[in-house]
């Protein structure tokens, strides 16, 4: 194998990993605070893709007054995409909060399996809702954002969309990390994750903190969903399942409950998958990814960066 | 507070339950297409087995529309009224999934008025379902399942009006190598019986003609990320990519290859022959090829009459790849039922002897359908082996190699 192919596969892997990392953050954030795996998170990803697609189609349709502005110039396209991502993130963030209020909060003191089953129920409900009310067929994602190779080195090329995905992922990860570690609210979230009851006694509004986690996680998932639609070109109701499982794996790989771990796990999983698909066979990519997960869990049961979870307990 | 929480939970559970029922995991929905017959008319049901909500939905919905059209026309015909038979259809959504397909088959088998099944689409679904139909003396005519293994199971009730992969794959290879002059190829399949079978037949013939298969690789029919594979393809620099699979994944593969700067066009089989392929792939799939069974509908002997009737019934829908075949498949079952009813009486059709007679009548078919002359060999395969090659030109599948032209 030549160097250009290896570099190209790394580029593919980092792009895929950026999306996994964004989704994995949602799993890990909720787990860190509630010790609960939100299986409906893959549907937040799917929902984000639909909302983003809907916004894009609406804003660029001929009947929309400002469509010429949004498709005409580079600045217009930039504004368009900021709006598309913001609306998708906010809408799905609110959806996440509603789901928490309706399906998880009543079960907060129930045995731990109950909210898990509730989450699976929500996931099936949302998937079928999209199937019935939107479309059973895949909807193509229009290409308004120009995809051109921007950087070329050693025969490998990186296109504008790949750079956008990785840069956005890294910026969001950095912002979230700073938010959690530097701000008062972040401190409250960390306190809640360490000991919910004690945090409550110290005057922290637990419901607010949990709602916030259920806003941020799904919002990041929604951003990943829009990217997924743009990058692969199609949105379909069942699209959340596989990336959801992979990102959950990434969160576990990095150490569930740990934000930087989720990020590391996401990028690692994406890279391993791409290299395995490129150098072994596409059929083996999941095999290799999961063998690595098993090995990591055997030798480091808490995941790669899992110690902080142990410390806090 | 406690009570309210319980109520919220109960409401949520009810919502989930309703959504699952409404989606109908393999559930069947009966559509009586003609009830204006005599009160004493015997109701004979024909099952429509196709992916209606998941999988190759565009193709499956087309199959459903065509079979319903055939049944509607049959009910309006004098022959059915004279025979004292009212036909009805029942839809079974197999979701392109083998397990769901067997559930659908069992649901069909439990319907005492069901004589035959028009379906299914995917070979992987049709093969296990055909076993259920064989156990229950239900005649099955598939308009679309092309894997050779289907008719080699020794079942006397299994027929198909489409030609098989051992014909389609080699025809595609000849077109690619001889006609279009592609000398090297990368062969990809989607790990389903359909995709694997077709890709293997293509690769075998392509190599025997003197072409070079650079490498072969398996993907999943649910994959969306092909970038790693595309990078590998780009490094191998093939003249052509051959893909055995369905349009959902196929269009994404071709699109991602184009984005990565792979110049080679993609060729695929009948599973990609649908407008959805172009809708999903956009301008990036321009120049791609596919083969599909039979002749283009408008070149078929009775094609125009079918197109007119179809447009009258479904003004907003386009004719999909298997529609003419589905229409023919449903009509074969209808004709066989009417023949047996004429010989033994309408009330005898659903008896075991009547069911055997219907199977025998389908086997003895020798007729002109929309898709051309239809008759079956000893296995139940059609003797009509036409395969047409299409290419995406200006955003539409355009026939480029039509047999007999």
Interface residues (C-beta under 8 A of the other chain):
Chain A: X1 X2 X4 X5 X8 X9 X12 X13 X15 X16 X102 X103 X106 X107 X118 X121 X122 X124 X125 X128 X129 X131 X132 X136 X137 X138 X140 X143 X147 X149 X157 X159 X228 X232 X233 X234 X236 X238 X239 X242 X273 X274 X275 X276 X277 X278 X281 X282 X283 X285
Chain B: X5 X6 X8 X9 X12 X13 X15 X16 X19 X20 X22 X23 X52 X53 X54 X57 X58 X191 X217 X218 X219 X220 X222 X223 X224 X225 X226 X227 X228 X229 X231 X232 X234 X235 X248 X251 X252 X255 X256 X259 X260 X261 X276 X279 X280 X281 X282
